[in-house]
Amino acid sequence: MSHLPPALFVALAELVPELHVHCAEPWCLIGSAAARLLGAEVGVADVDVLVTRVDAEALAALWADRRDAAHRPADGDRFRSQFARFRFPGMPVEVMGGLELDQGEGWQPVSPGRLVLAGVQGMAVPVPSLDDQIRLFESFGRDKDRERAAALRRLRQSAVLSIVSFS
């Protein structure tokens, strides 16, 4: 796995234990932080957390003093959710409760698919599997998402080459 940037590590060290304690339903990281946890060489500017709407409301109440009320998410015409951005040590955390995507055919729930656990200093961090992350990034359709999907494909290809070289 690629080295975690210090800012990401600091954010995860505080965030992940709180998510394990305060989320009643399954949750996972998505976006660039999730891709980085699987080893993709991508930049990470924030941590995206996919939760249920109920858990998003609970986290918003818990972290009310951390909320960045001035932030407005980009691409509101493509994405909608119970959204809030919070200030955490290291980098911002964006919580998306009940995330939906409109690819031109109406709003559809975003499903993370099969989750795997990435280990970070003894913490279990749920993220979508490699194939499911590629699927998600491709469905989001933005240039930055296509770049992240390509980085994950390179990671998959290097893993296949490593296996073949041991044969």
N, CA, C and O of each residue as an XYZ file, in Angstrom:
668
protein
N       0.849     -1.175      0.000
C       0.000      0.000      0.000
C       0.890      1.233      0.000
O       1.971      1.234      0.589
N       0.427      2.271     -0.661
C       1.166      3.524     -0.684
C       1.164      4.141      0.708
O       0.282      3.875      1.525
N       2.146      4.949      0.950
C       2.258      5.644      2.229
C       1.089      6.609      2.394
O       0.735      7.328      1.460
N       0.495      6.624      3.578
C      -0.594      7.561      3.833
C      -0.023      8.939      4.114
O       0.915      9.074      4.900
N      -0.579      9.961      3.483
C      -0.154     11.318      3.827
C      -0.446     11.586      5.306
O      -1.476     11.149      5.820
N       0.445     12.294      5.987
C       0.230     12.557      7.416
C      -1.130     13.189      7.721
O      -1.760     12.833      8.716
N      -1.588     14.115      6.888
C      -2.878     14.773      7.150
C      -4.025     13.767      7.114
O      -4.954     13.861      7.915
N      -3.970     12.813      6.196
C      -5.007     11.779      6.121
C      -4.947     10.887      7.354
O      -5.980     10.563      7.940
N      -3.751     10.495      7.744
C      -3.607      9.653      8.929
C      -4.178     10.342     10.162
O      -4.901      9.722     10.941
N      -3.858     11.618     10.343
C      -4.339     12.371     11.510
C      -5.867     12.421     11.514
O      -6.493     12.214     12.553
N      -6.466     12.694     10.355
C      -7.929     12.753     10.276
C      -8.545     11.393     10.594
O      -9.506     11.307     11.358
N      -7.994     10.340     10.011
C      -8.548      8.996     10.234
C      -8.400      8.564     11.689
O      -9.285      7.902     12.232
N      -7.303      8.930     12.318
C      -7.075      8.531     13.712
C      -8.159      9.058     14.638
O      -8.513      8.401     15.617
N      -8.687     10.235     14.338
C      -9.768     10.774     15.166
C     -11.144     10.340     14.665
O     -12.044     10.068     15.459
N     -11.298     10.277     13.344
C     -12.600     10.014     12.733
C     -13.080      8.574     12.895
O     -14.208      8.344     13.331
N     -12.245      7.618     12.553
C     -12.683      6.220     12.469
C     -13.224      5.681     13.789
O     -14.290      5.065     13.782
N     -12.547      5.880     14.923
C     -13.140      5.384     16.173
C     -14.519      5.995     16.454
O     -15.409      5.312     16.960
N     -14.692      7.279     16.127
C     -15.994      7.909     16.356
C     -17.072      7.300     15.463
O     -18.206      7.110     15.902
N     -16.727      6.994     14.222
C     -17.708      6.367     13.324
C     -18.102      4.984     13.839
O     -19.276      4.616     13.805
N     -17.120      4.222     14.313
C     -17.428      2.885     14.852
C     -18.361      2.975     16.059
O     -19.209      2.103     16.248
N     -18.217      4.006     16.866
C     -19.028      4.150     18.077
C     -20.410      4.735     17.772
O     -21.408      4.272     18.325
N     -20.480      5.738     16.904
C     -21.701      6.523     16.770
C     -22.593      6.172     15.581
O     -23.726      6.647     15.518
N     -22.125      5.365     14.648
C     -22.986      4.979     13.515
C     -23.734      3.690     13.866
O     -23.130      2.688     14.248
N     -25.048      3.739     13.729
C     -25.877      2.577     14.029
C     -25.927      1.598     12.858
O     -26.180      0.408     13.047
N     -25.687      2.101     11.660
C     -25.754      1.288     10.445
C     -24.366      1.219      9.806
O     -23.488      2.013     10.144
N     -24.163      0.266      8.880
C     -22.861      0.187      8.203
C     -22.512      1.506      7.509
O     -23.386      2.210      7.003
N     -21.236      1.819      7.499
C     -20.703      3.019      6.872
C     -19.424      2.636      6.149
O     -18.867      1.562      6.376
N     -18.964      3.518      5.283
C     -17.682      3.292      4.634
C     -17.120      4.610      4.130
O     -17.842      5.596      3.982
N     -15.835      4.610      3.872
C     -15.213      5.729      3.194
C     -15.343      5.497      1.699
O     -15.286      4.358      1.236
N     -15.518      6.570      0.946
C     -15.493      6.501     -0.509
C     -14.574      7.620     -0.994
O     -14.005      8.356     -0.188
N     -14.436      7.742     -2.295
C     -13.646      8.829     -2.853
C     -12.155      8.577     -2.761
O     -11.697      7.440     -2.646
N     -11.408      9.675     -2.814
C      -9.952      9.578     -2.899
C      -9.334      8.924     -1.664
O      -8.362      8.180     -1.792
N      -9.875      9.183     -0.471
C      -9.311      8.566      0.737
C      -9.458      7.044      0.675
O      -8.533      6.320      1.044
N     -10.603      6.559      0.216
C     -10.803      5.111      0.089
C      -9.847      4.515     -0.940
O      -9.286      3.440     -0.728
N      -9.669      5.213     -2.048
C      -8.739      4.730     -3.078
C      -7.320      4.680     -2.526
O      -6.583      3.728     -2.783
N      -6.938      5.698     -1.772
C      -5.592      5.740     -1.187
C      -5.397      4.603     -0.192
O      -4.314      4.022     -0.120
N      -6.438      4.281      0.578
C      -6.322      3.189      1.550
C      -6.098      1.842      0.882
O      -5.519      0.940      1.487
N      -6.551      1.694     -0.363
C      -6.275      0.455     -1.093
C      -4.929      0.501     -1.810
O      -4.505     -0.494     -2.396
N      -4.257      1.651     -1.767
C      -2.920      1.739     -2.328
C      -2.793      2.569     -3.586
O      -1.693      2.669     -4.130
N      -3.860      3.167     -4.072
C      -3.790      3.986     -5.282
C      -3.022      5.268     -4.990
O      -3.166      5.871     -3.927
N      -2.216      5.662     -5.942
C      -1.460      6.909     -5.818
C      -2.336      8.062     -6.283
O      -2.278      8.476     -7.441
N      -3.149      8.574     -5.366
C      -4.039      9.701     -5.653
C      -3.894     10.728     -4.541
O      -3.576     10.392     -3.401
N      -4.134     11.987     -4.895
C      -4.144     13.034     -3.891
C      -5.436     12.968     -3.089
O      -6.481     12.570     -3.605
N      -5.356     13.358     -1.835
C      -6.521     13.340     -0.947
C      -6.648     14.709     -0.292
O      -5.754     15.151      0.429
N      -7.774     15.377     -0.552
C      -8.009     16.706      0.019
C      -9.007     16.672      1.167
O      -9.042     17.582      1.996
N      -9.831     15.604      1.212
C     -10.814     15.455      2.285
C     -11.173     13.989      2.401
O     -10.777     13.170      1.571
N     -11.927     13.666      3.437
C     -12.372     12.290      3.670
C     -13.876     12.253      3.463
O     -14.622     12.959      4.142
N     -14.322     11.423      2.517
C     -15.747     11.268      2.217
C     -16.279     10.032      2.933
O     -15.750      8.931      2.780
N     -17.334     10.234      3.716
C     -17.923      9.145      4.497
C     -19.348      8.930      4.021
O     -20.157      9.858      4.019
N     -19.652      7.713      3.620
C     -20.988      7.337      3.176
C     -21.700      6.647      4.335
O     -21.250      5.617      4.836
N     -22.829      7.238      4.752
C     -23.620      6.719      5.867
C     -25.099      6.781      5.486
O     -25.457      7.280      4.419
N     -25.943      6.271      6.366
C     -27.384      6.416      6.175
C     -27.792      7.842      6.546
O     -27.028      8.565      7.184
N     -28.988      8.237      6.147
C     -29.489      9.569      6.504
C     -29.603      9.727      8.022
O     -29.275     10.779      8.570
N     -30.064      8.686      8.688
C     -30.216      8.745     10.146
C     -28.856      8.945     10.818
O     -28.721      9.769     11.722
N     -27.851      8.191     10.373
C     -26.516      8.357     10.955
C     -25.933      9.725     10.605
O     -25.221     10.311     11.420
N     -26.220     10.246      9.406
C     -25.742     11.584      9.033
C     -26.314     12.636      9.993
O     -25.607     13.556     10.404
N     -27.572     12.497     10.339
C     -28.190     13.435     11.280
C     -27.567     13.314     12.669
O     -27.333     14.320     13.338
N     -27.301     12.085     13.098
C     -26.685     11.876     14.410
C     -25.274     12.463     14.449
O     -24.891     13.086     15.440
N     -24.503     12.271     13.384
C     -23.146     12.813     13.335
C     -23.176     14.343     13.295
O     -22.339     15.003     13.910
N     -24.154     14.903     12.560
C     -24.278     16.359     12.492
C     -24.545     16.947     13.886
O     -24.020     18.008     14.223
N     -25.347     16.268     14.677
C     -25.610     16.736     16.045
C     -24.364     16.575     16.917
O     -24.019     17.469     17.689
N     -23.701     15.445     16.789
C     -22.500     15.165     17.579
C     -21.380     16.152     17.285
O     -20.696     16.615     18.198
N     -21.198     16.472     16.012
C     -20.091     17.326     15.580
C     -20.556     18.744     15.226
O     -19.923     19.400     14.400
N     -21.622     19.218     15.815
C     -22.176     20.538     15.472
C     -21.129     21.644     15.583
O     -21.119     22.566     14.768
N     -20.255     21.564     16.574
C     -19.240     22.605     16.752
C     -18.124     22.534     15.713
O     -17.327     23.466     15.605
N     -18.051     21.451     14.951
C     -17.030     21.275     13.909
C     -17.566     21.599     12.511
O     -16.807     21.634     11.543
N     -18.857     21.830     12.415
C     -19.481     21.968     11.094
C     -18.982     23.205     10.351
O     -18.862     24.289     10.922
N     -18.697     23.017      9.079
C     -18.314     24.110      8.190
C     -19.574     24.505      7.432
O     -19.816     24.032      6.321
N     -20.372     25.373      8.037
C     -21.679     25.747      7.489
C     -21.560     26.553      6.207
O     -22.517     26.623      5.436
N     -20.412     27.161      5.963
C     -20.236     27.980      4.759
C     -19.957     27.135      3.517
O     -20.133     27.612      2.396
N     -19.528     25.895      3.703
C     -19.161     25.055      2.549
C     -20.402     24.575      1.795
O     -21.380     24.133      2.400
N     -20.346     24.668      0.495
C     -21.405     24.147     -0.380
C     -20.792     23.111     -1.305
O     -19.815     23.406     -1.994
N     -21.342     21.903     -1.336
C     -20.751     20.868     -2.197
C     -20.915     21.219     -3.673
O     -21.910     21.816     -4.086
N     -19.918     20.834     -4.445
C     -19.982     21.017     -5.897
C     -20.879     19.938     -6.506
O     -21.194     18.944     -5.853
N     -21.274     20.136     -7.725
C     -22.030     19.138     -8.492
C     -23.368     18.781     -7.864
O     -23.779     17.621     -7.890
N     -24.050     19.773     -7.300
C     -25.353     19.540     -6.694
C     -26.402     19.064     -7.682
O     -27.430     18.514     -7.288
N     -26.142     19.276     -8.962
C     -27.081     18.792     -9.974
C     -26.918     17.298    -10.234
O     -27.814     16.672    -10.800
N     -25.784     16.714     -9.828
C     -25.525     15.279    -10.036
C     -25.650     14.465     -8.755
O     -25.984     13.281     -8.796
N     -25.380     15.106     -7.609
C     -25.356     14.404     -6.331
C     -26.305     15.076     -5.348
O     -26.464     16.296     -5.347
N     -26.932     14.251     -4.511
C     -27.681     14.803     -3.389
C     -27.605     13.815     -2.228
O     -27.512     12.602     -2.417
N     -27.648     14.376     -1.020
C     -27.556     13.566      0.192
C     -27.847     14.461      1.384
O     -28.016     15.673      1.251
N     -27.900     13.839      2.540
C     -27.911     14.569      3.803
C     -26.440     14.905      4.040
O     -25.704     14.121      4.640
N     -26.018     16.083      3.563
C     -24.601     16.427      3.477
C     -24.182     17.409      4.569
O     -24.926     18.319      4.936
N     -22.974     17.197      5.072
C     -22.341     18.177      5.957
C     -20.827     17.990      5.885
O     -20.316     16.879      5.746
N     -20.141     19.110      5.984
C     -18.671     19.109      6.007
C     -18.234     19.543      7.402
O     -18.770     20.490      7.977
N     -17.237     18.816      7.932
C     -16.763     19.061      9.286
C     -15.261     19.303      9.295
O     -14.519     18.743      8.489
N     -14.831     20.148     10.225
C     -13.405     20.412     10.412
C     -12.838     19.353     11.362
O     -13.269     19.234     12.509
N     -11.873     18.595     10.865
C     -11.158     17.602     11.665
C      -9.675     17.926     11.598
O      -9.226     18.555     10.641
N      -8.914     17.511     12.589
C      -7.470     17.673     12.468
C      -6.988     16.979     11.191
O      -7.449     15.885     10.868
N      -6.088     17.595     10.488
C      -5.544     16.997      9.273
C      -6.239     17.451      8.016
O      -5.618     18.059      7.144
N      -7.527     17.161      7.910
C      -8.280     17.541      6.714
C      -9.770     17.476      6.980
O     -10.207     16.835      7.935
N     -10.558     18.140      6.132
C     -12.008     18.119      6.312
C     -12.604     16.730      6.097
O     -12.056     15.894      5.377
N     -13.740     16.518      6.746
C     -14.509     15.283      6.599
C     -15.876     15.663      6.036
O     -16.555     16.542      6.567
N     -16.268     14.994      4.963
C     -17.578     15.230      4.354
C     -18.443     13.994      4.548
O     -18.090     12.898      4.112
N     -19.580     14.185      5.206
C     -20.511     13.102      5.493
C     -21.668     13.199      4.512
O     -22.286     14.251      4.353
N     -21.946     12.080      3.859
C     -23.038     12.005      2.895
C     -24.008     10.917      3.343
O     -23.711      9.726      3.252
N     -25.160     11.342      3.823
C     -26.180     10.398      4.266
C     -27.150     10.093      3.142
O     -27.792     10.997      2.608
N     -27.260      8.822      2.781
C     -28.191      8.431      1.719
C     -27.828      9.044      0.375
O     -28.698      9.565     -0.322
N     -26.567      8.988      0.005
C     -26.094      9.598     -1.243
C     -26.831      9.039     -2.460
O     -27.017      7.831     -2.603
N     -27.245      9.967     -3.334
C     -27.908      9.605     -4.587
C     -27.193     10.304     -5.736
O     -26.602     11.371     -5.567
N     -27.260      9.675     -6.915
C     -26.610     10.176     -8.120
C     -27.631     10.236     -9.241
O     -28.439      9.323     -9.413
N     -27.587     11.327    -10.006
C     -28.440     11.446    -11.194
C     -27.537     11.485    -12.421
O     -26.828     12.461    -12.664
N     -27.581     10.403    -13.182
C     -26.802     10.303    -14.417
C     -27.680     10.626    -15.627
O     -27.371     10.222    -16.748
N     -28.773     11.353    -15.396
C     -29.676     11.716    -16.474
C     -30.934     10.869    -16.535
O     -31.794     11.081    -17.390
N     -31.039      9.910    -15.628
C     -32.203      9.009    -15.608
C     -32.943      9.068    -14.282
O     -33.664      8.136    -13.926
N     -32.766     10.162    -13.550
C     -33.407     10.297    -12.249
C     -32.470      9.877    -11.128
O     -31.436      9.252    -11.362
N     -32.844     10.226     -9.927
C     -32.020      9.951     -8.745
C     -31.996      8.464     -8.410
O     -33.037      7.813     -8.321
N     -30.784      7.941     -8.228
C     -30.580      6.542     -7.858
C     -29.650      6.484     -6.644
O     -28.680      7.237     -6.566
N     -29.947      5.595     -5.706
C     -29.058      5.472     -4.543
C     -27.670      4.987     -4.974
O     -27.537      4.156     -5.872
N     -26.650      5.520     -4.319
C     -25.280      5.074     -4.560
C     -24.998      3.927     -3.600
O     -25.055      4.087     -2.381
N     -24.695      2.772     -4.170
C     -24.372      1.599     -3.366
C     -22.867      1.372     -3.402
O     -22.276      1.316     -4.481
N     -22.239      1.241     -2.232
C     -20.796      1.019     -2.240
C     -20.411     -0.372     -2.726
O     -19.250     -0.606     -3.062
N     -21.363     -1.295     -2.768
C     -21.039     -2.657     -3.185
C     -20.386     -3.431     -2.063
O     -20.699     -3.241     -0.888
N     -19.473     -4.306     -2.443
C     -18.785     -5.159     -1.464
C     -17.742     -4.340     -0.715
O     -16.911     -3.670     -1.326
N     -17.791     -4.399      0.601
C     -16.837     -3.662      1.423
C     -15.688     -4.569      1.841
O     -15.866     -5.766      2.067
N     -14.518     -3.975      1.936
C     -13.336     -4.642      2.469
C     -12.812     -3.756      3.595
O     -13.132     -2.570      3.663
N     -12.020     -4.333      4.462
C     -11.457     -3.566      5.574
C     -10.004     -3.234      5.286
O      -9.185     -4.120      5.041
N      -9.700     -1.960      5.319
C      -8.321     -1.493      5.201
C      -7.805     -1.258      6.614
O      -8.493     -0.645      7.431
N      -6.630     -1.726      6.901
C      -6.051     -1.544      8.224
C      -5.194     -0.293      8.286
O      -4.324     -0.084      7.440
N      -5.443      0.537      9.287
C      -4.648      1.742      9.511
C      -4.308      1.783     10.999
O      -5.155      2.122     11.825
N      -3.065      1.437     11.336
C      -2.609      1.452     12.730
C      -3.582      0.728     13.654
O      -3.945      1.251     14.708
N      -3.997     -0.450     13.272
C      -4.884     -1.257     14.100
C      -6.354     -0.917     13.994
O      -7.184     -1.549     14.647
N      -6.692      0.081     13.173
C      -8.103      0.436     12.969
C      -8.605     -0.252     11.707
O      -7.906     -0.290     10.695
N      -9.810     -0.791     11.770
C     -10.460     -1.381     10.601
C     -11.306     -0.307      9.928
O     -12.243      0.222     10.526
N     -10.966      0.013      8.673
C     -11.648      1.077      7.949
C     -12.368      0.465      6.748
O     -11.710      0.027      5.803
N     -13.702      0.424      6.760
C     -14.426     -0.154      5.623
C     -14.377      0.772      4.403
O     -14.633      1.973      4.491
N     -14.036      0.161      3.260
C     -14.011      0.855      1.971
C     -14.572     -0.098      0.928
O     -14.518     -1.313      1.116
N     -15.108      0.427     -0.168
C     -15.547     -0.470     -1.235
C     -14.353     -1.247     -1.805
O     -13.220     -0.764     -1.797
N     -14.627     -2.447     -2.294
C     -13.582     -3.256     -2.925
C     -12.992     -2.500     -4.109
O     -13.564     -1.513     -4.569
N     -11.868     -2.958     -4.590
C     -11.198     -2.318     -5.721
C     -12.139     -2.188     -6.918
O     -12.269     -1.104     -7.488
N     -12.788     -3.268     -7.297
C     -13.702     -3.227     -8.452
C     -14.880     -2.298     -8.199
O     -15.319     -1.593     -9.108
N     -15.398     -2.292     -6.972
C     -16.529     -1.414     -6.676
C     -16.108      0.056     -6.640
O     -16.888      0.932     -7.016
N     -14.892      0.329     -6.196
C     -14.428      1.723     -6.251
C     -14.301      2.183     -7.703
O     -14.676      3.310     -8.029
N     -13.785      1.335     -8.562
C     -13.679      1.689     -9.984
C     -15.073      1.957    -10.546
O     -15.277      2.933    -11.268
N     -16.023      1.098    -10.217
C     -17.406      1.287    -10.683
C     -17.974      2.614    -10.202
O     -18.590      3.350    -10.973
N     -17.764      2.918     -8.921
C     -18.276      4.177     -8.367
C     -17.659      5.379     -9.073
O     -18.374      6.286     -9.500
N     -16.341      5.388     -9.195
C     -15.687      6.522     -9.851
C     -16.175      6.688    -11.284
O     -16.409      7.812    -11.730
N     -16.330      5.597    -12.003
C     -16.818      5.696    -13.378
C     -18.246      6.231    -13.420
O     -18.591      7.001    -14.316
N     -19.068      5.834    -12.468
C     -20.456      6.315    -12.456
C     -20.525      7.805    -12.135
O     -21.419      8.498    -12.620
N     -19.591      8.307    -11.323
C     -19.596      9.724    -10.979
C     -19.270     10.585    -12.193
O     -19.775     11.701    -12.311
N     -18.437     10.084    -13.090
C     -18.253     10.681    -14.401
C     -17.469     11.976    -14.501
O     -17.377     12.532    -15.595
N     -16.910     12.475    -13.439
C     -16.123     13.706    -13.518
C     -14.678     13.355    -13.888
O     -14.244     12.218    -13.703
N     -13.943     14.329    -14.407
C     -12.552     14.078    -14.797
C     -11.734     13.527    -13.636
O     -10.984     12.566    -13.809
N     -11.871     14.128    -12.455
C     -11.084     13.661    -11.307
C     -11.447     12.223    -10.938
O     -10.598     11.469    -10.462
N     -12.706     11.843    -11.156
C     -13.123     10.471    -10.849
C     -12.565      9.487    -11.869
O     -12.162      8.382    -11.506
N     -12.538      9.878    -13.141
C     -11.933      9.012    -14.167
C     -10.444      8.800    -13.884
O      -9.923      7.703    -14.087
N      -9.758      9.852    -13.415
C      -8.341      9.726    -13.062
C      -8.155      8.758    -11.890
O      -7.219      7.959    -11.886
N      -9.029      8.829    -10.917
C      -8.938      7.920     -9.762
C      -9.233      6.480    -10.177
O      -8.583      5.549     -9.701
N     -10.206      6.298    -11.058
C     -10.495      4.949    -11.563
C      -9.273      4.400    -12.302
O      -8.944      3.222    -12.168
N      -8.608      5.244    -13.075
C      -7.405      4.808    -13.803
C      -6.296      4.420    -12.824
O      -5.596      3.434    -13.055
N      -6.125      5.168    -11.748
C      -5.110      4.841    -10.741
C      -5.415      3.493    -10.091
O      -4.500      2.717     -9.816
N      -6.688      3.212     -9.846
C      -7.067      1.918     -9.265
C      -6.856      0.788    -10.270
O      -6.457     -0.310     -9.881
N      -7.113      1.033    -11.545
C      -6.848      0.009    -12.564
C      -5.352     -0.302    -12.635
O      -4.966     -1.462    -12.775
N      -4.517      0.722    -12.540
C      -3.060      0.496    -12.540
C      -2.665     -0.341    -11.326
O      -1.804     -1.215    -11.421
N      -3.284     -0.074    -10.211
C      -3.010     -0.843     -9.003
C      -3.392     -2.305     -9.207
O      -2.645     -3.211     -8.839
N      -4.559     -2.521     -9.795
C      -5.016     -3.893    -10.070
C      -4.057     -4.575    -11.039
O      -3.700     -5.738    -10.850
N      -3.640     -3.853    -12.074
C      -2.727     -4.422    -13.075
C      -1.391     -4.787    -12.448
O      -0.837     -5.842    -12.756
N      -0.861     -3.934    -11.571
C       0.426     -4.245    -10.940
C       0.295     -5.453    -10.020
O       1.241     -6.229     -9.884
N      -0.872     -5.625     -9.381
C      -1.093     -6.798     -8.529
C      -1.122     -8.061     -9.368
O      -0.568     -9.086     -8.970
N      -1.764     -7.996    -10.528
C      -1.811     -9.159    -11.431
C      -0.411     -9.484    -11.919
O      -0.035    -10.654    -11.976
N       0.365     -8.469    -12.272
C       1.731     -8.699    -12.738
C       2.587     -9.307    -11.639
O       3.443    -10.143    -11.928
N       2.383     -8.913    -10.392
C       3.122     -9.472     -9.279
C       2.810    -10.941     -9.111
O       3.711    -11.742     -8.860
N       1.553    -11.304     -9.246
C       1.149    -12.705     -9.125
C       1.755    -13.521    -10.250
O       2.266    -14.617    -10.017
N       1.706    -13.003    -11.461
C       2.252    -13.706    -12.623
C       3.745    -13.895    -12.479
O       4.264    -14.937    -12.879
N       4.463    -12.921    -11.918
C       5.911    -13.014    -11.812
C       6.345    -14.086    -10.803
O       7.478    -14.561    -10.873
N       5.477    -14.472     -9.878
C       5.783    -15.513     -8.928
C       5.515    -16.906     -9.493
O       5.925    -17.903     -8.899
N       4.843    -16.983    -10.616
C       4.489    -18.292    -11.198
C       5.685    -19.006    -11.747
O       5.558    -20.114    -12.269
